[in-house]
Amino acid sequence: MPEQTSPENMLQPLPVKGYSPQSKENTARVNFNKELEEDVLKRIDELKLDPNIDQRWLAICKTHIEEGFMAMNRAIFKPTRLSEAQR
């Protein structure tokens, strides 16, 4: 189903340079991703309490999970580089 981009279907971005208004569908996608990420991070927090778990690898895991979700959300929101006028 194609994404609707009519003005009434668009939500204003946070006041962060490089981000544009987003559709309700994209906002819902990213919010869903944020909930998934939180579930995974909570599992990592649980494993962190176990002294038998290799904490170095767990830290690497957490970093990659955070990077992966950030990349997925950037793929959806498509922030842009700043032009000289935006700086």
Secondary structure, DSSP 4 states (H G I P E B T S, - for coil): -PPP--GGGEEPPPS-TT---EEHHHHHHHHHHHHHHHHHHHHHHHHHT-TTS-HHHHHHHHHHHHHHHHHHHHHHH---PPPGGG-
